[in-house]
């Protein structure tokens, strides 16, 4: 049986259309609208670790909104010593659009003697980061 040119062209177009449809379905199934927030310290390799009493130390952290919507973030920054003593460093809020990032600078000074403590940044969305400090 002999197939003329127009049937070959229709078969080719049909195969091309099916291929494009499969590629589209694969891509649309592969991309998910996962939502989350990134919370991280800037310049994390240079965070203060050994603290001299009465000196001021600076650090910054970033919040990156990937929640697929504008989100109001409330954050608390505090220091918890080994004995449970907690010192508030800062608390505030910031509204970020989807895919927007904010970097927040902080500083702290400790006056009272301590051994080891943890500096914590906590968001109202459940994310938390920290680093450890010891007295010099």
Phi and psi in radians as a Rosetta constraint file:
Dihedral C 1 N 2 CA 2 C 2 CIRCULARHARMONIC -1.823 0.35
Dihedral N 2 CA 2 C 2 N 3 CIRCULARHARMONIC 2.267 0.35
Dihedral C 2 N 3 CA 3 C 3 CIRCULARHARMONIC -1.767 0.35
Dihedral N 3 CA 3 C 3 N 4 CIRCULARHARMONIC 2.227 0.35
Dihedral C 3 N 4 CA 4 C 4 CIRCULARHARMONIC -1.390 0.35
Dihedral N 4 CA 4 C 4 N 5 CIRCULARHARMONIC 3.008 0.35
Dihedral C 4 N 5 CA 5 C 5 CIRCULARHARMONIC -1.068 0.35
Dihedral N 5 CA 5 C 5 N 6 CIRCULARHARMONIC -0.666 0.35
Dihedral C 5 N 6 CA 6 C 6 CIRCULARHARMONIC -1.183 0.35
Dihedral N 6 CA 6 C 6 N 7 CIRCULARHARMONIC -0.598 0.35
Dihedral C 6 N 7 CA 7 C 7 CIRCULARHARMONIC -1.179 0.35
Dihedral N 7 CA 7 C 7 N 8 CIRCULARHARMONIC -0.663 0.35
Dihedral C 7 N 8 CA 8 C 8 CIRCULARHARMONIC -1.112 0.35
Dihedral N 8 CA 8 C 8 N 9 CIRCULARHARMONIC -0.725 0.35
Dihedral C 8 N 9 CA 9 C 9 CIRCULARHARMONIC -1.138 0.35
Dihedral N 9 CA 9 C 9 N 10 CIRCULARHARMONIC -0.708 0.35
Dihedral C 9 N 10 CA 10 C 10 CIRCULARHARMONIC -1.143 0.35
Dihedral N 10 CA 10 C 10 N 11 CIRCULARHARMONIC -0.717 0.35
Dihedral C 10 N 11 CA 11 C 11 CIRCULARHARMONIC -1.120 0.35
Dihedral N 11 CA 11 C 11 N 12 CIRCULARHARMONIC -0.741 0.35
Dihedral C 11 N 12 CA 12 C 12 CIRCULARHARMONIC -1.091 0.35
Dihedral N 12 CA 12 C 12 N 13 CIRCULARHARMONIC -0.798 0.35
Dihedral C 12 N 13 CA 13 C 13 CIRCULARHARMONIC -1.116 0.35
Dihedral N 13 CA 13 C 13 N 14 CIRCULARHARMONIC -0.689 0.35
Dihedral C 13 N 14 CA 14 C 14 CIRCULARHARMONIC -1.078 0.35
Dihedral N 14 CA 14 C 14 N 15 CIRCULARHARMONIC -0.805 0.35
Dihedral C 14 N 15 CA 15 C 15 CIRCULARHARMONIC -1.100 0.35
Dihedral N 15 CA 15 C 15 N 16 CIRCULARHARMONIC -0.720 0.35
Dihedral C 15 N 16 CA 16 C 16 CIRCULARHARMONIC -1.108 0.35
Dihedral N 16 CA 16 C 16 N 17 CIRCULARHARMONIC -0.766 0.35
Dihedral C 16 N 17 CA 17 C 17 CIRCULARHARMONIC -1.093 0.35
Dihedral N 17 CA 17 C 17 N 18 CIRCULARHARMONIC -0.759 0.35
Dihedral C 17 N 18 CA 18 C 18 CIRCULARHARMONIC -1.108 0.35
Dihedral N 18 CA 18 C 18 N 19 CIRCULARHARMONIC -0.715 0.35
Dihedral C 18 N 19 CA 19 C 19 CIRCULARHARMONIC -1.095 0.35
Dihedral N 19 CA 19 C 19 N 20 CIRCULARHARMONIC -0.808 0.35
Dihedral C 19 N 20 CA 20 C 20 CIRCULARHARMONIC -1.101 0.35
Dihedral N 20 CA 20 C 20 N 21 CIRCULARHARMONIC -0.690 0.35
Dihedral C 20 N 21 CA 21 C 21 CIRCULARHARMONIC -1.104 0.35
Dihedral N 21 CA 21 C 21 N 22 CIRCULARHARMONIC -0.753 0.35
Dihedral C 21 N 22 CA 22 C 22 CIRCULARHARMONIC -1.120 0.35
Dihedral N 22 CA 22 C 22 N 23 CIRCULARHARMONIC -0.725 0.35
Dihedral C 22 N 23 CA 23 C 23 CIRCULARHARMONIC -1.099 0.35
Dihedral N 23 CA 23 C 23 N 24 CIRCULARHARMONIC -0.792 0.35
Dihedral C 23 N 24 CA 24 C 24 CIRCULARHARMONIC -1.043 0.35
Dihedral N 24 CA 24 C 24 N 25 CIRCULARHARMONIC -0.804 0.35
Dihedral C 24 N 25 CA 25 C 25 CIRCULARHARMONIC -1.089 0.35
Dihedral N 25 CA 25 C 25 N 26 CIRCULARHARMONIC -0.730 0.35
Dihedral C 25 N 26 CA 26 C 26 CIRCULARHARMONIC -1.085 0.35
Dihedral N 26 CA 26 C 26 N 27 CIRCULARHARMONIC -0.791 0.35
Dihedral C 26 N 27 CA 27 C 27 CIRCULARHARMONIC -1.163 0.35
Dihedral N 27 CA 27 C 27 N 28 CIRCULARHARMONIC -0.760 0.35
Dihedral C 27 N 28 CA 28 C 28 CIRCULARHARMONIC -1.198 0.35
Dihedral N 28 CA 28 C 28 N 29 CIRCULARHARMONIC -0.549 0.35
Dihedral C 28 N 29 CA 29 C 29 CIRCULARHARMONIC -1.327 0.35
Dihedral N 29 CA 29 C 29 N 30 CIRCULARHARMONIC -0.545 0.35
Dihedral C 29 N 30 CA 30 C 30 CIRCULARHARMONIC -1.293 0.35
Dihedral N 30 CA 30 C 30 N 31 CIRCULARHARMONIC -0.646 0.35
Dihedral C 30 N 31 CA 31 C 31 CIRCULARHARMONIC -1.474 0.35
Dihedral N 31 CA 31 C 31 N 32 CIRCULARHARMONIC 2.083 0.35
Dihedral C 31 N 32 CA 32 C 32 CIRCULARHARMONIC -1.931 0.35
Dihedral N 32 CA 32 C 32 N 33 CIRCULARHARMONIC 2.704 0.35
Dihedral C 32 N 33 CA 33 C 33 CIRCULARHARMONIC -1.622 0.35
Dihedral N 33 CA 33 C 33 N 34 CIRCULARHARMONIC 0.964 0.35
Dihedral C 33 N 34 CA 34 C 34 CIRCULARHARMONIC -1.173 0.35
Dihedral N 34 CA 34 C 34 N 35 CIRCULARHARMONIC 2.376 0.35
Dihedral C 34 N 35 CA 35 C 35 CIRCULARHARMONIC -2.089 0.35
Dihedral N 35 CA 35 C 35 N 36 CIRCULARHARMONIC 2.410 0.35
Dihedral C 35 N 36 CA 36 C 36 CIRCULARHARMONIC -2.885 0.35
Dihedral N 36 CA 36 C 36 N 37 CIRCULARHARMONIC 3.016 0.35
Dihedral C 36 N 37 CA 37 C 37 CIRCULARHARMONIC -2.140 0.35
Dihedral N 37 CA 37 C 37 N 38 CIRCULARHARMONIC 2.357 0.35
Dihedral C 37 N 38 CA 38 C 38 CIRCULARHARMONIC -1.692 0.35
Dihedral N 38 CA 38 C 38 N 39 CIRCULARHARMONIC 2.320 0.35
Dihedral C 38 N 39 CA 39 C 39 CIRCULARHARMONIC -2.307 0.35
Dihedral N 39 CA 39 C 39 N 40 CIRCULARHARMONIC 2.145 0.35
Dihedral C 39 N 40 CA 40 C 40 CIRCULARHARMONIC -2.698 0.35
Dihedral N 40 CA 40 C 40 N 41 CIRCULARHARMONIC 2.726 0.35
Dihedral C 40 N 41 CA 41 C 41 CIRCULARHARMONIC -1.434 0.35
Dihedral N 41 CA 41 C 41 N 42 CIRCULARHARMONIC 2.424 0.35
Dihedral C 41 N 42 CA 42 C 42 CIRCULARHARMONIC -1.368 0.35
Dihedral N 42 CA 42 C 42 N 43 CIRCULARHARMONIC 2.561 0.35
Dihedral C 42 N 43 CA 43 C 43 CIRCULARHARMONIC 0.831 0.35
Dihedral N 43 CA 43 C 43 N 44 CIRCULARHARMONIC 0.880 0.35
Dihedral C 43 N 44 CA 44 C 44 CIRCULARHARMONIC -1.055 0.35
Dihedral N 44 CA 44 C 44 N 45 CIRCULARHARMONIC -0.392 0.35
Dihedral C 44 N 45 CA 45 C 45 CIRCULARHARMONIC -1.335 0.35
Dihedral N 45 CA 45 C 45 N 46 CIRCULARHARMONIC -0.211 0.35
Dihedral C 45 N 46 CA 46 C 46 CIRCULARHARMONIC -2.011 0.35
Dihedral N 46 CA 46 C 46 N 47 CIRCULARHARMONIC 0.421 0.35
Dihedral C 46 N 47 CA 47 C 47 CIRCULARHARMONIC -1.184 0.35
Dihedral N 47 CA 47 C 47 N 48 CIRCULARHARMONIC 2.543 0.35
Dihedral C 47 N 48 CA 48 C 48 CIRCULARHARMONIC -1.097 0.35
Dihedral N 48 CA 48 C 48 N 49 CIRCULARHARMONIC 2.452 0.35
Dihedral C 48 N 49 CA 49 C 49 CIRCULARHARMONIC -2.245 0.35
Dihedral N 49 CA 49 C 49 N 50 CIRCULARHARMONIC -0.663 0.35
Dihedral C 49 N 50 CA 50 C 50 CIRCULARHARMONIC -1.933 0.35
Dihedral N 50 CA 50 C 50 N 51 CIRCULARHARMONIC 2.119 0.35
Dihedral C 50 N 51 CA 51 C 51 CIRCULARHARMONIC -1.939 0.35
Dihedral N 51 CA 51 C 51 N 52 CIRCULARHARMONIC 2.305 0.35
Dihedral C 51 N 52 CA 52 C 52 CIRCULARHARMONIC -1.691 0.35
Dihedral N 52 CA 52 C 52 N 53 CIRCULARHARMONIC 2.296 0.35
Dihedral C 52 N 53 CA 53 C 53 CIRCULARHARMONIC -1.039 0.35
Dihedral N 53 CA 53 C 53 N 54 CIRCULARHARMONIC 2.447 0.35
Dihedral C 53 N 54 CA 54 C 54 CIRCULARHARMONIC 1.473 0.35
Dihedral N 54 CA 54 C 54 N 55 CIRCULARHARMONIC -0.126 0.35
Dihedral C 54 N 55 CA 55 C 55 CIRCULARHARMONIC -1.679 0.35
Dihedral N 55 CA 55 C 55 N 56 CIRCULARHARMONIC 2.613 0.35
Dihedral C 55 N 56 CA 56 C 56 CIRCULARHARMONIC -1.706 0.35
Dihedral N 56 CA 56 C 56 N 57 CIRCULARHARMONIC 2.365 0.35
Dihedral C 56 N 57 CA 57 C 57 CIRCULARHARMONIC -2.148 0.35
Dihedral N 57 CA 57 C 57 N 58 CIRCULARHARMONIC 2.446 0.35
Dihedral C 57 N 58 CA 58 C 58 CIRCULARHARMONIC -1.968 0.35
Dihedral N 58 CA 58 C 58 N 59 CIRCULARHARMONIC 2.600 0.35
Dihedral C 58 N 59 CA 59 C 59 CIRCULARHARMONIC -2.751 0.35
Dihedral N 59 CA 59 C 59 N 60 CIRCULARHARMONIC 2.928 0.35
Dihedral C 59 N 60 CA 60 C 60 CIRCULARHARMONIC -2.490 0.35
Dihedral N 60 CA 60 C 60 N 61 CIRCULARHARMONIC 2.697 0.35
Dihedral C 60 N 61 CA 61 C 61 CIRCULARHARMONIC -2.341 0.35
Dihedral N 61 CA 61 C 61 N 62 CIRCULARHARMONIC 2.767 0.35
Dihedral C 61 N 62 CA 62 C 62 CIRCULARHARMONIC -2.154 0.35
Dihedral N 62 CA 62 C 62 N 63 CIRCULARHARMONIC 2.543 0.35
Dihedral C 62 N 63 CA 63 C 63 CIRCULARHARMONIC -2.062 0.35
Dihedral N 63 CA 63 C 63 N 64 CIRCULARHARMONIC 2.179 0.35
Dihedral C 63 N 64 CA 64 C 64 CIRCULARHARMONIC -2.061 0.35
Dihedral N 64 CA 64 C 64 N 65 CIRCULARHARMONIC 1.997 0.35
Dihedral C 64 N 65 CA 65 C 65 CIRCULARHARMONIC -1.445 0.35
Dihedral N 65 CA 65 C 65 N 66 CIRCULARHARMONIC 2.005 0.35
Dihedral C 65 N 66 CA 66 C 66 CIRCULARHARMONIC -2.197 0.35
Dihedral N 66 CA 66 C 66 N 67 CIRCULARHARMONIC 0.627 0.35
Dihedral C 66 N 67 CA 67 C 67 CIRCULARHARMONIC -1.505 0.35
Dihedral N 67 CA 67 C 67 N 68 CIRCULARHARMONIC 0.040 0.35
Dihedral C 67 N 68 CA 68 C 68 CIRCULARHARMONIC 1.209 0.35
Dihedral N 68 CA 68 C 68 N 69 CIRCULARHARMONIC 0.207 0.35
Dihedral C 68 N 69 CA 69 C 69 CIRCULARHARMONIC -2.822 0.35
Dihedral N 69 CA 69 C 69 N 70 CIRCULARHARMONIC 2.834 0.35
Dihedral C 69 N 70 CA 70 C 70 CIRCULARHARMONIC -1.103 0.35
Dihedral N 70 CA 70 C 70 N 71 CIRCULARHARMONIC 2.318 0.35
Dihedral C 70 N 71 CA 71 C 71 CIRCULARHARMONIC -2.284 0.35
Dihedral N 71 CA 71 C 71 N 72 CIRCULARHARMONIC 2.396 0.35
Dihedral C 71 N 72 CA 72 C 72 CIRCULARHARMONIC -1.655 0.35
Dihedral N 72 CA 72 C 72 N 73 CIRCULARHARMONIC 2.005 0.35
Dihedral C 72 N 73 CA 73 C 73 CIRCULARHARMONIC -1.752 0.35
Dihedral N 73 CA 73 C 73 N 74 CIRCULARHARMONIC 2.234 0.35
Dihedral C 73 N 74 CA 74 C 74 CIRCULARHARMONIC -1.838 0.35
Dihedral N 74 CA 74 C 74 N 75 CIRCULARHARMONIC 2.320 0.35
Dihedral C 74 N 75 CA 75 C 75 CIRCULARHARMONIC -2.250 0.35
Dihedral N 75 CA 75 C 75 N 76 CIRCULARHARMONIC 2.633 0.35
Dihedral C 75 N 76 CA 76 C 76 CIRCULARHARMONIC -2.271 0.35
Dihedral N 76 CA 76 C 76 N 77 CIRCULARHARMONIC 2.336 0.35
Dihedral C 76 N 77 CA 77 C 77 CIRCULARHARMONIC -2.066 0.35
Dihedral N 77 CA 77 C 77 N 78 CIRCULARHARMONIC 2.178 0.35
Dihedral C 77 N 78 CA 78 C 78 CIRCULARHARMONIC -2.611 0.35
Dihedral N 78 CA 78 C 78 N 79 CIRCULARHARMONIC 2.850 0.35
Dihedral C 78 N 79 CA 79 C 79 CIRCULARHARMONIC -2.044 0.35
Dihedral N 79 CA 79 C 79 N 80 CIRCULARHARMONIC 2.275 0.35
Dihedral C 79 N 80 CA 80 C 80 CIRCULARHARMONIC -2.028 0.35
Dihedral N 80 CA 80 C 80 N 81 CIRCULARHARMONIC 2.097 0.35
Dihedral C 80 N 81 CA 81 C 81 CIRCULARHARMONIC -1.472 0.35
Dihedral N 81 CA 81 C 81 N 82 CIRCULARHARMONIC 2.914 0.35
Dihedral C 81 N 82 CA 82 C 82 CIRCULARHARMONIC -0.981 0.35
Dihedral N 82 CA 82 C 82 N 83 CIRCULARHARMONIC -0.595 0.35
Dihedral C 82 N 83 CA 83 C 83 CIRCULARHARMONIC -1.456 0.35
Dihedral N 83 CA 83 C 83 N 84 CIRCULARHARMONIC 0.060 0.35
Dihedral C 83 N 84 CA 84 C 84 CIRCULARHARMONIC 1.662 0.35
Dihedral N 84 CA 84 C 84 N 85 CIRCULARHARMONIC -0.126 0.35
Dihedral C 84 N 85 CA 85 C 85 CIRCULARHARMONIC -1.076 0.35
Dihedral N 85 CA 85 C 85 N 86 CIRCULARHARMONIC 2.250 0.35
Dihedral C 85 N 86 CA 86 C 86 CIRCULARHARMONIC -2.037 0.35
Dihedral N 86 CA 86 C 86 N 87 CIRCULARHARMONIC 2.322 0.35
Dihedral C 86 N 87 CA 87 C 87 CIRCULARHARMONIC -2.080 0.35
Dihedral N 87 CA 87 C 87 N 88 CIRCULARHARMONIC 2.116 0.35
Dihedral C 87 N 88 CA 88 C 88 CIRCULARHARMONIC -1.308 0.35
Dihedral N 88 CA 88 C 88 N 89 CIRCULARHARMONIC 2.244 0.35
Dihedral C 88 N 89 CA 89 C 89 CIRCULARHARMONIC -1.680 0.35
Dihedral N 89 CA 89 C 89 N 90 CIRCULARHARMONIC -0.798 0.35
Dihedral C 89 N 90 CA 90 C 90 CIRCULARHARMONIC -2.923 0.35
Dihedral N 90 CA 90 C 90 N 91 CIRCULARHARMONIC 2.724 0.35
Dihedral C 90 N 91 CA 91 C 91 CIRCULARHARMONIC -2.651 0.35
Dihedral N 91 CA 91 C 91 N 92 CIRCULARHARMONIC 2.447 0.35
Dihedral C 91 N 92 CA 92 C 92 CIRCULARHARMONIC -2.899 0.35
Dihedral N 92 CA 92 C 92 N 93 CIRCULARHARMONIC -3.004 0.35
Dihedral C 92 N 93 CA 93 C 93 CIRCULARHARMONIC -2.488 0.35
Dihedral N 93 CA 93 C 93 N 94 CIRCULARHARMONIC 2.768 0.35
Dihedral C 93 N 94 CA 94 C 94 CIRCULARHARMONIC -2.634 0.35
Dihedral N 94 CA 94 C 94 N 95 CIRCULARHARMONIC 2.454 0.35
Dihedral C 94 N 95 CA 95 C 95 CIRCULARHARMONIC -1.803 0.35
Dihedral N 95 CA 95 C 95 N 96 CIRCULARHARMONIC 2.211 0.35
Dihedral C 95 N 96 CA 96 C 96 CIRCULARHARMONIC -2.152 0.35
Dihedral N 96 CA 96 C 96 N 97 CIRCULARHARMONIC 2.368 0.35
Dihedral C 96 N 97 CA 97 C 97 CIRCULARHARMONIC -1.285 0.35
Dihedral N 97 CA 97 C 97 N 98 CIRCULARHARMONIC 2.849 0.35
Dihedral C 97 N 98 CA 98 C 98 CIRCULARHARMONIC -0.986 0.35
Dihedral N 98 CA 98 C 98 N 99 CIRCULARHARMONIC 2.342 0.35
Dihedral C 98 N 99 CA 99 C 99 CIRCULARHARMONIC 1.228 0.35
Dihedral N 99 CA 99 C 99 N 100 CIRCULARHARMONIC 0.184 0.35
Dihedral C 99 N 100 CA 100 C 100 CIRCULARHARMONIC -1.597 0.35
Dihedral N 100 CA 100 C 100 N 101 CIRCULARHARMONIC 2.556 0.35
Dihedral C 100 N 101 CA 101 C 101 CIRCULARHARMONIC -2.152 0.35
Dihedral N 101 CA 101 C 101 N 102 CIRCULARHARMONIC 2.448 0.35
Dihedral C 101 N 102 CA 102 C 102 CIRCULARHARMONIC -2.193 0.35
Dihedral N 102 CA 102 C 102 N 103 CIRCULARHARMONIC 2.373 0.35
Dihedral C 102 N 103 CA 103 C 103 CIRCULARHARMONIC -1.905 0.35
Dihedral N 103 CA 103 C 103 N 104 CIRCULARHARMONIC 2.235 0.35
Dihedral C 103 N 104 CA 104 C 104 CIRCULARHARMONIC -2.035 0.35
Dihedral N 104 CA 104 C 104 N 105 CIRCULARHARMONIC 2.134 0.35
Dihedral C 104 N 105 CA 105 C 105 CIRCULARHARMONIC -1.544 0.35
Dihedral N 105 CA 105 C 105 N 106 CIRCULARHARMONIC 2.421 0.35
Dihedral C 105 N 106 CA 106 C 106 CIRCULARHARMONIC -2.342 0.35
Dihedral N 106 CA 106 C 106 N 107 CIRCULARHARMONIC 2.778 0.35
Dihedral C 106 N 107 CA 107 C 107 CIRCULARHARMONIC -2.545 0.35
Dihedral N 107 CA 107 C 107 N 108 CIRCULARHARMONIC 2.702 0.35
Dihedral C 107 N 108 CA 108 C 108 CIRCULARHARMONIC -2.583 0.35
Dihedral N 108 CA 108 C 108 N 109 CIRCULARHARMONIC 2.673 0.35
Dihedral C 108 N 109 CA 109 C 109 CIRCULARHARMONIC -2.368 0.35
Dihedral N 109 CA 109 C 109 N 110 CIRCULARHARMONIC 2.230 0.35
Dihedral C 109 N 110 CA 110 C 110 CIRCULARHARMONIC -1.874 0.35
Dihedral N 110 CA 110 C 110 N 111 CIRCULARHARMONIC 2.303 0.35
Dihedral C 110 N 111 CA 111 C 111 CIRCULARHARMONIC -1.830 0.35
Dihedral N 111 CA 111 C 111 N 112 CIRCULARHARMONIC -0.502 0.35
Dihedral C 111 N 112 CA 112 C 112 CIRCULARHARMONIC -1.700 0.35
Dihedral N 112 CA 112 C 112 N 113 CIRCULARHARMONIC 2.497 0.35
Dihedral C 112 N 113 CA 113 C 113 CIRCULARHARMONIC -1.060 0.35
Dihedral N 113 CA 113 C 113 N 114 CIRCULARHARMONIC 2.471 0.35
Dihedral C 113 N 114 CA 114 C 114 CIRCULARHARMONIC -2.647 0.35
Dihedral N 114 CA 114 C 114 N 115 CIRCULARHARMONIC 2.931 0.35
Dihedral C 114 N 115 CA 115 C 115 CIRCULARHARMONIC -1.756 0.35
Dihedral N 115 CA 115 C 115 N 116 CIRCULARHARMONIC -1.163 0.35
Dihedral C 115 N 116 CA 116 C 116 CIRCULARHARMONIC -2.359 0.35
Dihedral N 116 CA 116 C 116 N 117 CIRCULARHARMONIC 2.502 0.35
Dihedral C 116 N 117 CA 117 C 117 CIRCULARHARMONIC -2.557 0.35
Dihedral N 117 CA 117 C 117 N 118 CIRCULARHARMONIC 2.852 0.35
Dihedral C 117 N 118 CA 118 C 118 CIRCULARHARMONIC -2.096 0.35
Dihedral N 118 CA 118 C 118 N 119 CIRCULARHARMONIC 2.193 0.35
Dihedral C 118 N 119 CA 119 C 119 CIRCULARHARMONIC -1.635 0.35
Dihedral N 119 CA 119 C 119 N 120 CIRCULARHARMONIC 2.174 0.35
Dihedral C 119 N 120 CA 120 C 120 CIRCULARHARMONIC -2.074 0.35
Dihedral N 120 CA 120 C 120 N 121 CIRCULARHARMONIC 2.417 0.35
Dihedral C 120 N 121 CA 121 C 121 CIRCULARHARMONIC -2.034 0.35
Dihedral N 121 CA 121 C 121 N 122 CIRCULARHARMONIC 2.162 0.35
Dihedral C 121 N 122 CA 122 C 122 CIRCULARHARMONIC -2.233 0.35
Dihedral N 122 CA 122 C 122 N 123 CIRCULARHARMONIC 2.334 0.35
Dihedral C 122 N 123 CA 123 C 123 CIRCULARHARMONIC -1.809 0.35
Dihedral N 123 CA 123 C 123 N 124 CIRCULARHARMONIC 2.723 0.35
Dihedral C 123 N 124 CA 124 C 124 CIRCULARHARMONIC -1.202 0.35
Dihedral N 124 CA 124 C 124 N 125 CIRCULARHARMONIC -0.177 0.35
Dihedral C 124 N 125 CA 125 C 125 CIRCULARHARMONIC -1.572 0.35
Dihedral N 125 CA 125 C 125 N 126 CIRCULARHARMONIC -0.011 0.35
Dihedral C 125 N 126 CA 126 C 126 CIRCULARHARMONIC 1.811 0.35
Dihedral N 126 CA 126 C 126 N 127 CIRCULARHARMONIC -0.271 0.35
Dihedral C 126 N 127 CA 127 C 127 CIRCULARHARMONIC -1.256 0.35
Dihedral N 127 CA 127 C 127 N 128 CIRCULARHARMONIC 2.553 0.35
Dihedral C 127 N 128 CA 128 C 128 CIRCULARHARMONIC -2.620 0.35
Dihedral N 128 CA 128 C 128 N 129 CIRCULARHARMONIC 2.415 0.35
Dihedral C 128 N 129 CA 129 C 129 CIRCULARHARMONIC -2.297 0.35
Dihedral N 129 CA 129 C 129 N 130 CIRCULARHARMONIC 2.775 0.35
Dihedral C 129 N 130 CA 130 C 130 CIRCULARHARMONIC -2.748 0.35
Dihedral N 130 CA 130 C 130 N 131 CIRCULARHARMONIC 2.856 0.35
Dihedral C 130 N 131 CA 131 C 131 CIRCULARHARMONIC -2.502 0.35
Dihedral N 131 CA 131 C 131 N 132 CIRCULARHARMONIC 2.743 0.35
Dihedral C 131 N 132 CA 132 C 132 CIRCULARHARMONIC -1.687 0.35
Dihedral N 132 CA 132 C 132 N 133 CIRCULARHARMONIC 2.536 0.35
Dihedral C 132 N 133 CA 133 C 133 CIRCULARHARMONIC -2.306 0.35
Dihedral N 133 CA 133 C 133 N 134 CIRCULARHARMONIC 2.624 0.35
Dihedral C 133 N 134 CA 134 C 134 CIRCULARHARMONIC -2.272 0.35
Dihedral N 134 CA 134 C 134 N 135 CIRCULARHARMONIC 2.715 0.35
Dihedral C 134 N 135 CA 135 C 135 CIRCULARHARMONIC -1.396 0.35
Dihedral N 135 CA 135 C 135 N 136 CIRCULARHARMONIC 2.433 0.35
